Amino acid sequence: MPYGEPITDRPEAEQQELLRRVRSRIRFLDSFDMRELFKSNIVVVDGTPLVADYGLPDGL
């Protein structure tokens, strides 16, 4: 993956913490569908979790 390391390569506890951080950042965005947020949609770039959209991450 050219944009960052997949979240799924991390220990489960760390994956859950990253998901919690992402959810806390996007819960106020009306345009984001929380049902589409999965571990496979998230990459980490320089320690920042990003949601990937067709391979291109959108910063949160």
Secondary structure, DSSP 4 states (H G I P E B T S, - for coil): -TTSEEGGGS-HHHHHHHHHHHHHHHTT-TT--GGG--GGGEEEETTEEEEEETTEEE--
